[in-house]
């Protein structure tokens, strides 16, 4: 017998994410048609990339610090 819980949740997730992606792409497309300033767009994109990279470095450092405090072996073979 099939377990219906994963089927229902995966279907719900696909429908919700698909709908959200559609409206997000539509909103960005409509904003682009308004004629945004290219310099401001590049500046904002650079800030987002910098913030993402900083967050990534923080997560990696936190992970390795926590792993070493827990006594995990982090040496490469």
C-alpha positions in Angstrom: 0.0 0.0 0.0 1.3 3.5 -0.8 1.9 6.0 1.9 0.1 9.2 0.8 1.8 11.7 3.1 4.9 12.2 0.8 2.8 12.4 -2.3 0.5 15.1 -0.8 3.4 17.1 0.6 5.5 16.9 -2.5 2.5 17.9 -4.7 1.7 20.8 -2.4 5.4 21.9 -2.4 5.6 21.8 -6.2 2.4 23.8 -6.6 3.3 26.5 -4.0 6.9 26.9 -5.3 5.7 26.9 -8.9 3.2 29.6 -8.2 5.6 31.7 -6.2 8.3 31.4 -8.9 5.8 32.5 -11.6 4.8 35.6 -9.7 8.4 36.4 -8.7 9.5 36.2 -12.3 6.5 38.2 -13.5 7.2 40.9 -10.9 10.9 41.2 -11.8 10.0 41.3 -15.5 7.5 44.1 -14.9 10.1 46.0 -12.9 12.6 45.6 -15.7 10.2 47.1 -18.2 10.0 50.3 -16.1 13.5 51.1 -17.1 15.6 50.7 -14.0 18.9 52.5 -13.7 21.6 50.1 -14.8 24.2 51.5 -12.4 21.9 51.0 -9.4 21.1 47.5 -10.6 24.8 46.5 -10.8 25.5 48.1 -7.4 22.6 46.3 -5.7 23.6 43.0 -7.4 27.2 43.5 -6.1 25.9 44.1 -2.6 23.8 41.0 -2.7 26.7 38.9 -3.9 29.0 40.3 -1.2 26.4 39.7 1.5 26.0 36.1 0.3 29.7 35.4 0.3 30.1 36.9 3.8 27.2 34.7 5.0 28.8 31.7 3.3 32.1 32.3 5.0 30.4 32.7 8.4 28.5 29.5 8.0 31.6 27.6 7.0 33.7 29.0 9.9 30.9 28.2 12.4 30.5 24.7 11.0 34.3 23.9 11.3 34.5 25.5 14.8 31.5 23.5 16.0 32.9 20.3 14.5 36.3 20.8 16.1 34.7 21.5 19.5 32.7 18.3 19.2 35.9 16.4 18.5 35.3 15.5 14.9 38.3 14.7 12.8 38.5 17.3 10.0 41.8 16.2 8.5 41.8 15.4 4.8 43.2 12.0 3.9 
